[in-house]
């Protein structure tokens, strides 16, 4: 018997909407200030999708760019995994919409809902299909239109989230021109409904006059527990991932863009320089499952991802969920 097929990334791409929602604009919408937002989150603006611009539209644009970067035709795509908690519909899957828009009738597709951990989880699902020899080209898309589920009267959430999409094409390593997948983790802890959730619309709180009046179809966030959990988990994942290689060989960390204070506190806890952390939260806010592939694409464009470099990707989100991927670029 032969062993698992080595896996890598062949191409990456991103898309963000044109509209910028600044902190100054939010000051006119809710009781907050630019200073308050920047000090607590590091965010100065976020992108907001147009009314007629859906999650599938953004995901399709990012996917097309990833395929172009890889030099792979859409007719070669075997599977599309869309990581999202703000899909076009409850069902069908947004992956099906993306596949149709791309022109990939031969591809299978499904959605993966792990909130901000989505892309990291999706990447590992993709690698298993390829490592097993089941598929050759798996497109992982992180896409979110969070502006559609954010209450712009709730300053705990409306200042944090933005819209966008990122994508990566996973292939056997021999075809991968970007990075080699070295390993990763997927973890979760249940019973955290009060930490971060979208309560309404499921079978527990189906749509009704009462759920609408109570605002249950908007995102709810608990606050302090997320901060403490994220700092501790971020640090432990990076340390664990780098243990076989030595922390001194860590080239770059690409975290889910949750909060600048969390990112910096975790870096301090690990004992690594802030200079090796990729952060673009200032410009985009938290785009949930889209944040990692957006940050990865921007880091590559800026020349920060260098050949042979070890790159640790970490994410944590509602559930609670958390996980990491380690790549050699």
Secondary structure, DSSP 8 states (H G I E B T S, - for coil): ------EEEEEEEEE--SEEEEHHHHHTTSS--HHHHHHHH---EEEE--TT--HHHHHHHHHHHHHHHHT--GGG--EEEEE-SS-SSSSS-HHHHHHHHHT-TT-EEEEE--GGGHHHHHHHHHHHHHHTTS-SEEEEEEEEEGGGS--TT-HHHHTTB-EEEEEEEEEEGGG-SSEEEEEEEEEE----TTTEE--TTSSSS-S-HHHHHTTTTS-EE--HHHHHHHHHHHHHHHHHHHTTT-GGGEEEEEE--S-HHHHHHHHHHHT--GGGEE--HHHH-B-GGGHHHHHHHHHHHTT-S-TT-EEEEEEEETTTEEEEEEEE-
